[in-house]
């Protein structure tokens, strides 16, 4: 087996996407503190964050069509270059001393669109950089997961250090520069592209309908999207109520810091594990790993001892770290290349849309019932939905081909799943 990092194009792609991921991890802390410093208004902060998230959600389905229709490398390059400009604009505003909140909000909305374009574009880039399904691609996706985990750990700390040393504006300078490095590295990548000829391209709406038809044609994919959305909803319930419970009932800020650090370590460990594991039924294994998030939710509900709570959260985040590369490899193998970005965009759309729902409902539930009941109900929900996907034959029977497999047991390999046809086309 050739290690993916020995492949020139994947090596360059890995550097590019690592810089892009680190750039994304720098922004949330700096952006929130910048808006609060300028206005002191939670409403203004919500408006700026809402512009970025709203633009990303609205653009995601179209972004999948764009990534399938045009050269994936140039699409990714354009997305990075756009964020070079938007983040530099925010940096100039903050360093210049006369920041405009509407201008910052507009810049983040444009950056949100660019982020939406970048997200579904990753899967076709990886499949072209690491040809052929197998352990090499699983390891490649694991490496991407490791880079993302490290970026999420290092990004906030790096942003905090820059804010303390030289000011908030310089975080956006670094952010813009990191996107510039990412874009420049993409220029060096040489990936073949066999997309449609310009004359064969059809309207955007047709592409959207075709992408959704491809999702509907795969029951294992549809059912897994429900599990992913449920996990994201549950995670944002915990991330909203968890700090409050940790500070008021479980020992203070240090408890929550320990929980989040354990989560980061668990995410990294799960990503590393995914590089070595070859689960026979990857969709089932990944969804069952997501179900472990019920453990920390239950621990918060019953007020478990802090060490137990920290360990439970770390283990649950390891489940997420394991799922992401495993899921990406399975989807890249089972979904045809020409619709891969569109299919991936719907996964991102459903997952990201569930996040603000959890943030909105968490305080409402807190005021109505206190913290214990929302944690308990969410634990039951995530365990039932994620583990319940095992009842679906499509999830249970989709497997990796293994030596000695015999046909006729009701299972399908990922390669066979790739030949699925959409139930309808536009």
N, C-alpha and C positions, 0 to 999 in steps of 0.2 A: 504494500500500500504506500502510495506517495503522499507524504504529509502535505496538506494544503498550502502551508507557508513556503514550500519549495516551488510552488507554481507562481511564476512572476506576476501574472495578472491578479491572482487572488491576494498575493502579498501586498500589492499596491492598493487593491480594493480594501483590504483589511486596514491599512494605514488611513485611507481616506475616510472610511466609515467610523473608525475609532475617533478621529479628530472631529467628525460631525457629531458623534454621540457625546463626546466631551463638551462640545460647544453647547449642545442642548441642555446638558446638566449644569452649566454655569448660569443659565438665564433665570430660572425661577427665583432663587434667593436674591439675586441682584435686582431683578425687576420689581419684586415686591418691596424691597427696602427702598428702592429709588422712588417709587410712587408715594410711599408713606412719608419719606423725607421731604418730598416736594409739597404734598398737599395735606398729609396727616389724615386723609379721608379713606375709610374702608370702602365707601361707595366708589370712589375713583379707582381704587385698586381692583375692585370687582369688575368695573367697566373695562379696564385695560386687559385683565386676564380673560374676561369674557370675549373681548374682540379677538384675541389670539385663538382661544379654544373654538369659538363659533366659526371663525374663518376656516380653521382646520377641518372641522366636522363637515361644513358645507362643501368644501373642496375635495374631500376624500374620494367620493365615487368618481368624479370627473378625473381626478388624478390617476386612478387606475386605468381609465380609458387612455389617457395621454401616455402613460408608461408602456401600455401594450402597443400603442400605435406608432410611437416614435422610438428612435434609438435610445435604449435605456441609459447608456453612459452619458449622452448629451442631456437627457432629462435630469439626471442627478446633478450634472455639472451646473445646469441652469438654476436648479433649486439652491445649491450651495452659493452660487454667485449672487443670487437674490438676497440671501441672508448676510452675505458680506456687506452689502449696501445698507440693508435695514439696520443691522446692529451698529454699523459705523455711524449712521444717522443718529441713533439713540446716544451713542458715545459723545458725539459732537454736542448734542443738546445738554447732556449732563455736565460735561467738562466745561462747556461755555458758560454755564451759570445761569442760563435763562431757559430752562426746559419747558416745553409745551406738552401738557398731558394729552390733548387731542392728537398731536403729531406723533407722540410716543405710541399711543393706542393704534394709530393708523399703521405705523411701522410694524408693530407686532401682529396686526391683522395680515399684512402682506407676508411677514415671516411665517405666520400660521399656514397660509396657503402653500408657501414653499415647503414647509415641513410635511404638509399633506401629500405633496407630490413626491417627496423623498421616501415616505414610509412604505408604500406598496412597491416601490421601485427596487427595494433591496433584494427581494426574492428572485426576480429575473436576473439581476446582476450576479448573484451567487451561482445560479444554475449555469450561467455562461462562463464564469471564472473557474468553476469546478465541474467539468462535464461528467455526466454519467452518475446515476444514483449509486449509493453505497456508503461504506464507512468514511470515505474521504469527505463527502458532502456533510455527513453528520458531524464530523470533526470540525469542518469549516463553520457550520452554524454554531457549534459549541464555542469556537474561538470568538465569533461575533458576540455571543452571549456573555462570554468572559469580559470582553472589552467593554460591553455596555454596563456590566456589573461594576467593574473598576471605575468607570467614568461616573456612575451614579454615587459611588463612595467618595471619589476624589473631587468631583465637580463642586459641591457645596462648600467643602473645606477650602478649595482653591479660591472660590469666589469670596469667601469670608476673609481669607488672608489678604487678598487684593484690596477689599473694601477697607480693612483695617490699616493697610500700609499706604495706599495711594488714592483711595476713593472709589465710589461706585462706578463712575464713568469708565474707569480703566478696565473693569470687568468686561464691558461691552467692546472695548478695544481688543482685548484678548479674544473674545468671542468671534469678532469679525475676522481677526487674523487666523484663528483656527479653521474657520470656514474657508478662508482663502487657501490655506494649505490643503484642505480636503479637495477643493475644486481643482487645484493645480495637480494634485496626485492623480485625479481622475483623467486628466489629459494624457497621462502616460500609459493608462490602461488600454490594451488592445483586445477588445472583445468583438467577436462576430455578431452580426445582427441580421435576422432573417424575417423582419417584420413585413407588413403589407406594403405593396407598392403604393405610391401616392394616389394613383387612380382608383385603387381598391378601397380606400378609406371612406367610411360611411359616417353619417352624422353622429355627434356625441351621444344623443339620446339613444340611438340604435346600439351603440357600444355599451351604454349603461344597462339596457334591457338584456343584451346578450350576456353581460357579466352576471347579472342576477339569475338568469336562466341556468348558467353554469353552476352557481351556488345551489339552486333548487335541485339540480340533477344529482347531487351527492348528499345523501341523507346523513352520512357521518360528519360532513362539513357543517350542515345546518344545525345539527344537534350540538356539535362542539361549540358553535358560535353562541348558543344559549348558555352553555357552561362558562365560556369566557366572559360573557356579559355579566353573569351572576357573580363570578369571582371579582370582577372589577367593581361591581356595586358593593359587595361585601367588604372589599379592601378599603373602599372610601368611607364606609360606615366606621370601620376600625380606625382609620387615619384621622377621622374627624372627632370621634368620641374618645379614642384611646389616650391622647395626651391629657385630656381633662381628667379621666379616671386615674391615670398614672400620677398626676400631680396632686390630686385631692385625696386619693385613697390608698395609693400604693407606694408612697415614699418620696414623691417629688419628681423634679425634672430629671434627675439622674436615672430614674427607672425608665422613663421614655427614651432617653438617649441610649441606654443599654439595649432596649427593645429594637430601636432602629438600627443600631450597629450590628446586632445579631441578625437582623433581616438582611443587611447588606452582605454579611459574611455567608449567610445561608444561600442567598441568590448566586453568589460567586461559586460556592461549593456545588450547587445544583447544576450550574452551567458546565463546570469541569466534569462532573459525573456524566452528563449527557454526551460528552466527547468520547467516552469509553463504553457506554452502555449501548446495547443493541436490542431493545425490547422487541419481543416477537410481535406484539400487537401494540404499536407505538401510540395510536390514538387513544386506545383504552388506558394504557399506562400513563400517558400525559394527563388525561382527565382525572384519573384516580389520584395522581399527584396533586392536582389542584384542590381536590376534596380535603386535603390535609389542612387547608386554611380554616376549617371548622375548629381545629384544635385551639389556636390562640384566641379565637372568638369565644369559645367555651371557657377558657381560662380567665378571660376578662369578665365574663358573666358571673363566674363563681368567686372571683377575687383570689385566684391562686397565688401561692408564694411567688415572689419576684423571680427567683432563679428558674422556676418551672415555666413561668410566663415567657421569659426571655428565650429559653430553650425551645418552647413550643413555636414561638414566632420565627425563630431561625430555621426550624425544620420546615415550617410551612412555606417560607420563602425559598428554601431549597427545592421544594416541589415546583414552584414557579420557574426557578432557574433550570430545572430539568425539563419542564414542559416546553419552554420556548424553542430551543434548538430541535427537540424531538418533533414538535409540531411543524416547524419550518421545513425540516427535511422531508417529512411525510407529504406535506402539501406540494413542495417542489417536485416530488417524485410522481404524485398521483394526478396533478393538474397539468394539462397541456401548456406548453410554454406560451402560446399566443394569447392565452386568457389569464395567465398567472397573476399579473399585476391587478387586474380587475377583481379577480376572486379574493386576492389578499386585501384589497381596499375595503371590501365589505367586512372582513374580519376586524380591521382597524376601526372602521366606523362604528360597529356594534360595541366593541370594547370601550372605545373612548366616550361614546355617548352614555354609557352606563355610569361613568365616573361622576359627573356632576349630579346625577340623580341620587347617588349615595350621599354626596356632600349636602344636598338640599334636604333630604329626608332625615338625616341623622339628628340635627338639632330639633326638628319637629317631634321625632320619637322620644328624644331625651326629655323635652318639656312635658310630654304626655304621660310617659311611663317610667322615667328614670333611665339609667344606663343599662341595668342588668337585662331587662327584657329585650331591648333592641339587639344586644349582643347575642342572647340566646336564640332569638328568632332567626337572626342572620346566620348563625352557626348551623341551624337545622336546614335553612334554605340552601347554603352553599354545599353542605354535605349531600343533601338529597339530589340536587340538580347535577352536580359534577360526578358523584358516584353513580347516580341514576342513569347516566349515559351508557353504562355497561349493559342496560336492558335493551338497547337498540342493536339489532343485528349488524347494521352497517358499521357501528363503532366497534363492536365486539369481534367481528370477523375480518376486519381489514388488518392485514399482517405484513410483516417483512418476510420475504422469501428466505427460507433456511434450508441448509442441506438436509436431505431426507424427507422433505415435505411431500405429501401425496395429495393428489387432487381428490375432490369429492367430499371434503369435510365441511363444506359450507363456507369456508373462508376464501377471501380473495387477496391476492398480493397487491401491493401498491402499484406495481407495473400494470396489472390488469385493471386497476381502478383508473389509471390514466387514459384508458380507452373508453371510459364512460362518455356518453353523449348527453348533451343538454336536452332537457325535456321539451324545450321550446326555443326557437330562435326568432329574431326580429326579421 
